[in-house]
């Protein structure tokens, strides 16, 4: 499993617009081969911070997403709103169990 956690900031007045761009992208990303999860979060303690959590079956699936038109399009819309360079932490992981 491949996990990417992306953190970035926008001006507080632009956060809703940035969140809407990401929410509009969700269905296309979730439909991509190998995607297990794509979640966007607005930090409740920082009106400028957003976080995206990706889960992919493997790194190849993530790389296909990162080179997709969907990724390029949302990046073109989001980058002008960003007030900091996005930081992407990337991990490989093994699921030990899923507990319900």
Secondary structure, 3 states (H helix, E strand, C coil): CEEEEEEEEECHHHHHHHHHHHHHHHHHHHCCCCEEEEEEEECCCCCCEEEEEEEECCHHHHHHHHCCHHHHHHHHHHHCCECCCCEEEEEECCCCCCCC
